[in-house]
Amino acid sequence: MAKYLVIVESPAKEKTISKILGKDFTVKSSYGHIRDLPKSKLGIDIESNFEPTYANVAKAKKVIADLKKNAASADKIYLATDFDREGEAIAWHLKETLDLADSKTARITFHEITPEAIRDAVKNPRTIDMGLVDSQQARRILDRLVGYKLSPLLWKKIKIGLSAGRVQSVAVMIICDREEEIKSFVPVEYWSIEAELTKKENNPAFFKALLASKNGVKFEKLSIKDKAQADGILKELEGAKYIVQTVETKQRKRSPYGPYTTSTMQQDSSRRLGFSASKTMMVAQKLYEGINVGGDSSAGLITYMRTDSLNVAKSVQMQTLDFLGARYGAAFVPQTPRFYKTKSKGAQEAHEAIRPTLPGRTPESIKQYLSNDEFKLYDLIWKRFIASQMTDALYNTVSADISANDYIFRAAGSTLAFEGFLKVYNIEDAEKEAKLPPLKEGENLDLKALLPEQHFTEPPPRYNEASLIKALEEHGIGRPSTYAPTIKTILDRVYVRFEGKKFVPTNLGIVVNNVLKKHFGNIVNVEFTAEVEEKFDAIADDKTPWQNVIRDFYAPFEADLTEAEKNLERQKIEPQKSDEICPNCGKPMVVRDSRNGQFLGCSGYPECKTTMPMGKDGKAAAEPEETGMTCDKCGSPLVKKAGFRGKSFLACKRYPECKSIYYMDKNGNKVLKPEPEKTDIKCEKCGSVMLKRIGKRGPFLTCSAFPKCRNLQWIKQEKSPKPPKKKAEKPAEKISVRKSKKK
């Protein structure tokens, strides 16, 4: 029997850490939370200083029994849950639920799952930090009060099934406010004037210079208001001589960004890879927990992925600088190591930034062991971190002022003199090279053309996932662990939907937002939500009792709730009308919202449940294409439909009565979509049975609790080696040696 018990949160960690610690340690997973506030009731005694009542999670019954059995026979129990406030709270719940004695219980934490980090954590245990536990407890209780008190009001006054939340409602408000800005925006006309110029020496090449000032007065963006004003300037420039007044050359530095935090990783992953915030965190979790990359056991490839700190361990920084010198040369190694300070409010500076656990483990060296998504994200994290430790990029810049009567035109050019960090990490706003011909002060230039151009100011853009996360972080709303769940919630509740990867509020979202702003403006606002996060930080630092924070919140909240119960009238959400008629019952079709866009639904719902896809013109989309094939189950015709992300599939024309679905193989033949196959594998997130399915990229596992749990894992298929050609046949030993060298 093992002497020591280590309790982690997920089975993936269980396997990795077990191999690191050896036979004296038993590593068991709690499968996340084993105790929480009860679902069936509030679970908070408001009259008794907001005392919470916790209940064991139903699905954790067997897990708790197994953990108690192992704890009873262990000399020491190490609680190794995640290194954040929620992880600290889970450790405390484990101690309380399993009734663990203080003398044999210790808390250990680590930023990365590597042999060095795990062994160091076991050598340096600590007690549970009750400041962190109370901070998480306060967050959970406050969110429960908002959710369980406010949601029933929305059910009663608007629609059954709605929810409200301290963070999610502010996220919806931010999106709705931006939509109002766009609708009320009035474009403003303005003009710009450029001159196309060439040098005198019969040089056919030309360059452009922008009108910059007149008699020393600078032209702002909106200075030239209309065509009449632009024509007046053109008239004053007739016959003007273009003379180079000044030429300035200098070198400019461009410094790298810091390594990733949770927020910046989600933003960059959205922009560069097209990953949703939830997908980014799911893939990052796998990279953190451990993947076998050719050794005897799995290895954690990145540090903990829920962080708002930019700190980097000194030992890792030194390793990185050595790696840079060896791989890229001394010119790419800064004279002094780089340090970054986070701008995020209340950042946990004791944490580390997201980085590869081994700087020298390049993405290419482990690509064969990773899925496509895992490789893409690891490549992004590795490049961002390596670049953050490199030297500046250098640009040679030239700017020239060119006079023409009373006016000054300005031309500018730049060329990349030294790549620096750009050798590894290409930034989206990197300057494009724009060369100017050699110019001298006093030199006369020839005018090829004057180019007046009309412009109009544009409204602020709608938020996408990246810009919404950035806005939440800048306002101090939420924490690294909350960004992805918040976005998922507001989409699932259909408060917002995607339109071209941008968030658009639905009619339902607008109504809910208006109600909350009018009757609960004290809590559904940016300032309050950010202020509460600061109070949670104060609890974590043992500067204030958690009950005081809840009490200060609840009194005004209860008053607002009482007022809304009395004065808020029943809200009706009228769907937008359309010109389409229901083909089944003849009633008008109306426009309805879903998280993935709008569709046409029968106004006779729920008696008639007819729906039709809607085109961009607001009319019914074209009828599905007939295929000439028939359904094997009912004999009805099969039609070709566009599925998720445009992938076509075959469906029975009698849907929803018959829900047969087929795919088409390369020859255009129908292939029945196989039923999911049960496995013996348990979901690492919720403990439910995992189902084996077949997708476009092969087999994968998905949780049977879908859609409540969306855990998904691709099954890596071993590629069968190609038989060697007869001419290339060599002894097995020599082939093995060649493979080893290639690695």
N, C-alpha and C positions, 0 to 999 in steps of 0.2 A: 504494500500500500504506500502510495506517495506521501511524503511528509508535508508537502505544501500544496495549497489550493490557490489557484489564480483565477479570478472571475473577470471575464471580459464581456463586451456587449454583443459581439457577432461571431458566428461560427468561423468566418474567414480568418479573423484574428486568432481564434482558438487553435486552428491548425498551424498557423505560422509561428505563434509564440510557443506552442508546445514543443516544436522541433528545436527551438532555440534553447529552452530551459532544461530539457532533458528529462530523464525518468523519475527524478525526485519530485517533479512538479506535475500536478494534474491541472490542466487548463480547461475550464468550462465556460460556456456562454450563457448569459442571461436572456439572450434574444431581445435586447433593449429593455424597456420598462417592465418591471414585474409588479409595480404598485402605482396607483394613480388615483385621482379624484374619481368617484363613481360616475358612470355615464347616466344613470337613471334619475339622479337628483343633484342638487347644487353641491352638496358635500362641504359646505362652509357654514359654520355657526357664526352668523353676523353678530349676534348678541354677546357671544363669548370671545370678543377680541379677534374675530375672524379665524377662529381655530378650524383648520381643515380636518376632514375625516377621509382617510385613505382606504382604498380597498384593493385587494390583490386582483391583478388582471386575470380574467377568466382563462385565457389561453395559456397563461403561465403556470397553471396548477402543477403540471408534471415537471416543469423546469424547477419550480420552487422545491418540490419534493426531492429531486435529484441533487440540487445544490445543498440542501440541508443534510442529506446523507453523506455527501463528500466532505462538508464542513465539519461534521461530527468526528470524523476520523483523521482530520488534518491537524498538524501541530501549529500551523500558521496559515492565515487566509489573507491573500493580497487582493484588494479591490482595484482592478486595472481598467476601469471604465474611461471613457473619452476625457481628454484634457480640456474641458470647458465647464461652464456652470451646470449645464444639463447632465454631463457626465458625473460631476460631483454629487448632484442630487440623486442620480441613479445609485451611486456608491452608498449614499446614506440610506436610501430605501432598501438596498440589499442588506445592509447591516441590521436595520430595524426588523425587516421581514424575516430574515434568517435567524434573528436573535443572537448575533455574534458578540462574543465577549470582547471588551476593549483590549484585554491583554494578548489576545491572539489574532487581532485584526489590524491591518495596515493598509494605507492608501498609497498606490504608486501611479505615477503618470509619466508619459513619454511623448515627445514630439514626432518620433518616427519609430517604425517597427523594424529595427535592425538589431543584430546580436549585441552590439555595444550599448545601444540605448536601453534595451530591455534588461540586460544584466546590471547596468548602472542604476536603473530604477529600483530593482529588487534590493540592491545594496543600500539604497538611500530612501527608505519608505518614510511616510509622514502620517499624521492623523488627518481625518476628514476635515476640510475647511468649512466650518459652519457658516461663515460669511457668504461663501459662494452658494452653499445650499439654500440659505435664506433668501438670497437674491433671486435664485431660480424659483423658489417657492412663492415669493411675492409676485413674480411675473405670471406664474401659473394661476394663482388665486385671482389676481386682477383680471386676467384674460377670461377666467371662468365667470367672474361676476358680470363682465361686459357681455360675454356670449350668452349666458343662461338667463340674464335679466332683459337684455335688449332684443335678442332674437325672437322670443315669443311676441314681443310688441310688433315686430315686423311681420310675423306670421298673421297676427290679428288685423293689422291695419293695411298690409300690402298684399302678401302672398305667402302661402304655406311653403316651408322648406328653405326660407331665407336665413342668412346668418349675418352677424355683425361682429367686428373685432377691432381692437384698439389699433392694430397696425394695418390690417387689410382694408378697413374703411378709409383710412387716410390715403392708402395707395389708390383706391378708387377715386377719392376726392381729387388727388393730384391729376389723374387722367381726365376726369370730368372738367376740371378747371382749365386744363390745356385745350380741351375741345371747345369750351366757351371762348377762349382767346382766339381760336382759329375761326369760329363762326362770326365773331364780332370784328375780325380784322378787316381793315380797309386798306387796300394797296395804295402806295404812294409812288407817283411817277418820278423818276430822276434820270439824268443823262450822264454819260461819260464821253470823253473825247481822247482818242489816241492818235499819235502821229507815227506814220511809217517813214523811217529815215534811212538813208544810205550815206556811206562815205563818198567823198568827191572822186576818188581815184578809179572811176569806172567800175566800181565794185557792185555786182548785181545783188549781193546779199543785203538784206535790210533787217532792221530791228524796230521794235515798238517802244514808244515812250508815252507815258500817261500824263495828261494835263494835271499839274499839281498846284499852281498858285498864280495870282495876278497881283503885281505891285506889292509883293510880300505877304499878301493875304491868302492863306491856304484854302484850297477847295476841299470841303468835306464831302461825304458820300452823297448828301442830298442838296448840295449847293446849286447844281444846275437842274432846275425844277421841271423844265419843259422844252419842247422843240424850238420855240421862239427864242428862248435864252441861249440854247445851243447854237442856233443859226446866227445869233448876234455875235457870239464868240468866233465862229467860223469867218464871219465877215471881217472882224477886226484882225484876223490872222492872214488875210489875203495879202500876198506879196511879202510876207515876213521872211527874214533871214534866220536860219536855225544855226546857232553858234553854241559850241560846248563851253559852258561857264566853269564848271568844276568837275573833277573826276576824283573819286575816293575809292581806294582799294584797302581792304583789311581782311583779316581772318577771323572767322566766327566759330565758336564751339557749340556742339550739340551733345548734351549729356544724356546718358541712358535713363530709362525709367527704373524705378525700384522693382524688386521681385514682387511676385503676386501676393495679394491678400485674397480672401474669398470673393470680395466684391469685384476687384479688378480682374480676377481669373474668370468670373462669370461674364463680365462685360466683354473681355477679349475673346472668350470662347464663343460668345454669341456673334460677335462681329466677324471673326476670322473662320470659325468652323461651322457656324449655323446651329450650334447646340443650344437647347433651352437651358435655363438655370438648373432645372431638376436633373436633366441628363448630364450636365457638367458635374454636378455633385455626386451622381450615381457612379460615373466613370472614375472620378477622383477618389471616391471611397475605395474602389477596387485597387487603385494604384497605391493607396495608403496602406491597406490591410495586407497586401502581399500577393505577388504573382511569381510563379516559378520561372526563372529566367536562365535555366540551364544548370543550376547547381543541385545540391542534394535536397534543398528545401526552398520554400517560397521566401521572397524578400520584399519588404516594403520599399516601394520605388520613390515615394514622395513623403514629405512631412505632413503633419496634420492639416487637413484642408479647410477647417473652420477657424479662421484667424483674421484679425484685423491689424496684426503687428507686421512691421517691416524689419524686425531684428533678424540677424543671421549669426549663428554660433561662430566664435572666432576661429575655432579649429577647422570648421568647414570652409570658412573664408580663406584661410591659408592654403588648404587643399586646392581650392578653386584657383587661386592665383598661381600655384605651381602648375596646375593643369593648363591654364591659359598660356603661360610661358612656354611650356613644352609643345603645345599644339599650334599656337598662332604666332609665337615669338614675343620678345621682350617689349616691342612697341605697343602691344595690346594690353600690357599689364600696367595699371596705374601706379604712380610712385607711392601713394598711400592708399590703403584699403578704403573702399567706399562705404559710407554709412547713410542710412535713410531714416527719416522720422515720419511716422504716419500723421496724416492730417485728420484722420477719423476721430470723432468725438468718443471719448471713453474707451480708446483702444486698449487691449490687454497686452501691454508691452512685455510681459513675462513670456509671452508666446513667441514663436518664430514665424517668419514668413513662409509661404509655400515654396518649397525648393526640392530638387532631387536629393535623395539621401546620399548618393555618391555622385559628386560633380563629374567624375570621369566616366560615368555610365552613359554614354551617348545614346540618343534614340536609335540610331542605325544599328548599334551593337546588340540591341534586344528586340528589334522589330519583329523578328520571326516568332517571338513568344507572346506577342500582344495582339489583341483584336485590333481592327482598323480604328475604332473609336479610342481605344486605350493608347494606341501609338500616337494618334493626332494630339490628344491632350497632353501626354507626356512630352512630346516634342515641343509643344507650346510652352509648358512649364520649364523645361530644361533650357530652352533658348532664352526665355525671359530672364531666368536667374543668371545664367552665364553672362549674358549681355550686361546685366546690372553691375557686374564686377569688373567690366572692361573700361578701357580708356574712351575719352570723348571722340566723336566724329568731328572732323575739321572741314570747314568750307572756305574757299576763297571767294569773296564777294566784291563786286564792283558796282558803284552807283554813280550816275552822271546826271547833272542838271544842265538842261539845254534851253537857252533863251530864244524867244520868238516874240518880238515887239515887247509888250508889257507882261508877257506870260512866261512861265517856266514849265517845261515838261521834264519828267523824271524817268530815266531808264535804269533798270537794275538787272544784274546777272549774278549767278553763283555756280561754282563747280565744286564737286567733292574732292578735297585734297587728300584726306585720309579717312578710311572706312571706320576705324575704331569699332565700337560696339555694333555698328550696322553690318559688319561682316557676319554676325550671327543672327541678329534680330532686326528684321525689316519693319520700320514703323510706317503706319498708314499715312502720316502727314509729312513724310520725308520730302525734302525739296527736290523738284525736278531740275536738272541742269538747264540753265538758260544763259547762253554765252552772249557777251557783247563783243563787237569788234574793238580792237585797240583804239582808244580815243584820247585826244590831247586837248588841254584847255586852249580855247581860242580857235579851235578847228571848226571850219564851216561844213555843214551837212546839207545834203539834198533832201527835199521833201518828196516822198513818193505819193502819199495820200494822207488826208485827214479823215479819221473814222469816228463819226459821232454814233453813239449807240444808246437806244432807249432801254431802260430797266424799270422794274417795279419791285418794291419791297415785298418780301414774302412772309407769310405767317410763321410762327414758331412751329417746328415739326412735331408730329405726334410722337409719343414715347414708344420706343421698342424695349425689349427686355433689358438691353445694355444701359440705355439712358434712364430707364425707370430705376434700376438698381443704383445707378450713380446718384440720382436725385434723392433716393431714400437714404443713402449713405451720407450725402452732403448735409441733409437736414438732421442727421443723427437719429433716424427712425429705424428701429429694428437693430438686429445684430447679424453677424455672418451666418448664423444658423437659420435665420428667419426669412432671408430674401427669396429663396426658391419656394418654400411652402406658401408664402404670401401670394406670389404670382400664381401658383397652382390653384389656390383657393378662389381668387377672384375670377379665374377662368372657369373653374368648375361650377361656380355659382352663377355663371353667365352674367356677371356684372359688367364684364368687358369681353370683347372678342378680338380676334386678330383680323386685320385687313392689310394684306401685304406686309406681314411681320410687324405691323404697328398696332398698338392698342387703341381700340375705339370703344367708348362706353355704349352699352346697350340701353334701350328705353328703361329696362328694369334697373340697371345700374344708376341711371340719371335720377329716377324717382327715389330710390333708396338713398342716394347721396344727398338729394335735396331735403329729405325728411331728417336725416341725421345732422346735417349742417344747421337746419332751422331749430331743431329741438335738443340737440346734443352737441352744440358748437363748442362747449367747454372741453369735451374730450376728443371730438373728431376734428382735430386741427393739428397742424405741423408742430407748433410750439409746445403744446401739451404733450404730444407723443415723444418728442425729443427730451422734454423735461423729465418725463417718467423714466426714460432710459438712464438719465444722469442720476436719478434717485436709486435705481437698481444698482448702479455702480457704487453709490455711497453705502448701500447695504452690504455689498460684497467686500468693501473696505472696512466694515464694522464701524461706520460713522453714524449710522441711524438704524433703529429697530425696524424690521419689515412691517410690523403692524401699524406703525405711524404713517407709512406711505399709503397703505391700503385705506386707513381711516380718513386721511386727507382727501383721497379720491372719492370715497364712497358717499360722503354726505352730500356734496353737490350733485353727484350722479343720481342718487335716489330722488332728489328734488326734481331734477329734469325728467326722470322716468315717470313720476307721479303726474307732472304737468302734461306730458305727452299722452298718457293714458286718458286724461280728461278731455284734452283739446284737439288731439290729432284725429282728423277725419279719415275715413276709409279711402285709400288711394286706389285709383283704377288705372291700369296700364293698358292703354289702347294700342293694339298693333297697327302698323302702317298698312293702309289699304293698297290693293293692286288691281290691275285690270284683268287678271286671270280668273277663270271659273273652274271650280273643282270638277274634274271629269267623272267623278263617281256620284256626287249628290247634287251638283249644279249650284252650290252656294259659292259666294266670292272667296277667293284665296287671299290670305293676308301675309305680310312679311313678318317672319319670326327670327329670333336670334339664337345662335348656338355659339359655343366657344370657338368653332372653326369657321364661322361666317354666318351669313343669312340664308334662309330658305323660305319657300312658300308652303304654308300650311292651311288647311281648310278652316274657315271661320266657324264651321259646325262642330269643331272639336269640343268634347271628346266623343260625340256620337259618330263623327266621321274623322278618321285619323289619316286621311290622305295627305301626303307631303310630296313636294316636287323641288328639285334643285333649281336655284335661281341664277340667271346669268348676270353679267355686269350691268346690263341695261335695265335691270329690275324686273325683267320678264322671265317666264319659265324657260329653263335651259332646254336645249334640243333633246328630243327623245333618244333614249339609249339605242345604240346601233344593233340591228338584228344580225344574228350570226348564222342562222340555219341549223344550229345545234339544238338538241332538246335535253331537258332535265331528266336524269336517270330515275329520280324519285317519283315525279308526277307527270312527266311527259310534256310539260309546257315548254315553249320556246325559251332559249337562253339569250340574253342580251348582254352586250359589252358595256361595262361601266368604268368610269374613272374612279380609282380608289384613292387612298391617302397618298399625297405627294404625286398624284398623277399616274400611279401604276394601275394598269387596266386589269380587270378581272371579269369573269362571267357569272351572271346571277340569274336566277329563275325569274321570269316575267311575272309570276304570281306572288312575288314578295309583297307583303310580309307573311302571306299564308304559307308559302314554301320558302324556306331560307337556305336552300342549297347554294353553295358557292363553289366555283371552279376556277382554276388558273389555266393559262395557256402555255404549252411548252413551246420550244423553238420552232416546231413544225406547225404551230397553230392548233394543235389538238387539245381538247379539254382534259384537265387533270383534276379530279375531285380533291378539294381541300381536306386533308386528313383530320380526323377528330384528335383532340389533345390526348396524350398518353400519360397516365399517372406514374409518378416516380416515388422512390423511397427518400428523396432529398427533401429536407425541410427548408422553408424560406428563412434566410438569415435575418430578415427584418421583422416578420410577424409570426414565424413558426408554422405557417400553413404548408400544405403539400405543394410541391412544385410540379408543374405540368410540362411535358415535353411537346413542343410544337415545331412545325416546319415553316420557315420563312424564306424570303427570297435569297438570303445569304446562308441558308442551311438551317440545321436544328438549333433550337434555343429553349431555355427554361423560363417559364413565367409563373408567377404566383397564382394559385387557385382562388385567392381572395380578391382578385381583380374585380372591380376597379378600386376597391378600398386600399389595396396594396398593389403597387405597380412595379414591384421588383422584377427585373429581367436580366438574364445571364445568357450570353452566347456560349454555345458548346464548341470548344476548339476541336477541330477535326484533324487527325494526324494525316498528313499527306503521304500517300504511298510512294516510296522512292521509285524512280524510273529505272528499268533494268539497264545495266551498262551495255554499251555497244561492244561487239565482239573484239573490235580492234583496240578498244580502250581497256580491255580486261586486265586487271592487275591483282596481285595478291591482296588479300583482305587487310593485312597489316599496313601496307603502303597507302591504301585508300584511307584508313583511319588516321594516319599521320597527316595526310593532305587536308582532311577535314579539320583537324585540330589546328593546323597552321592558319587556315582560312579564318577561323574564329578569332 
